[in-house]
């Protein structure tokens, strides 16, 4: 009973998610899928899950758009990530779950508010990206402290390295004019995986579950970063080959030989001879 009481907020979030998903699926089956504008999704979850999440936060989005600054939402998300790290560090995994889930929802919401409210700016995009990286560092630092007496702390360090390199590889590639997006373990997948793993670890009171979650997150994030690195290197190689290779020359047309007309005096002499 104590376990259910401690996990009540996280379980309430999970129950809300499940019931909302049932309603959403019912609307889709009935031929009335919600119409969502400006959908952005990744390769792992796809458009279906992205549309469901945006439909779920739609009422909050409509309430805040044009009234609240996207940077304020980003700041609150960063604060919740910091609180997630503190909660994890002191062993309150139950609180860490719902704090991290709320931070993830706000991370989706800030970009939506910026686009729908026509408030997109380079400074806002920079603030959002940098806040995401600091937020993940806060969260993983908390889990590292929680597991600092266990060998599983190495798995948390792998998660930190993998998540940072996923973002850095994309940013560096885009700075070179390349496309290095995609992968199986981006920020949204990391949030979902860590939240589910933390819920299971809190329910069974097993640090090994949390450590295994961190190991999976770190390995998949590192694989995603390496895959982006390889794809970006291939793009650079192709571009370099196009620059170095000499341009193909068009074949010269065959010469056209024309028979010159005889001089005027020669023509007149020929006519007199006839």
Secondary structure, DSSP 8 states (H G I E B T S, - for coil): -HHHHHTHHHHHHHHHHHHHHHHHHHHHHTT-----SS----TTTHHHHHHHHHHHTHHHHHHHTTTS-HHHHHHHHHHHHHHHHHHHHTT-HHHHHHHHHHHHHHHHHHHHHHHHTT---HHHHHHHHHHHHHHHHHHHHHHHHHTTTSTTHHHHHHHHHHHHHHHHHHHHHHHTT------SS-HHHHHHHHHHHHHHHHHHT-HHHHHHHHHHHHHHHHHHHHHHHHHHHHHHHHHHHHHHS------------------HHHHHHHHHH-
